[in-house]
Amino acid sequence: MTELERTLLDALERFERRQTEQQKALDDALSGLERVSGEYEQLSQQVSTLQQQLAVLRT
């Protein structure tokens, strides 16, 4: 293997590692967003229920 081939292979391996790291970061971010979205939906439903209960108490 020539020096150029080794250099290119090394660069390709570094590129692939960065791509893998970036994909993992994106996957982690998506997972976090999905979790937060689910929590927001749950809280939103709880607020609606509390608002309905408050409306009943006011009557």
Secondary structure, DSSP 8 states (H G I E B T S, - for coil): --HHHHHHHHHHHHHHHHHHHHHHHHHHHHHHHHHHHHHHHHHHHHHHHHHHHHHHHH-
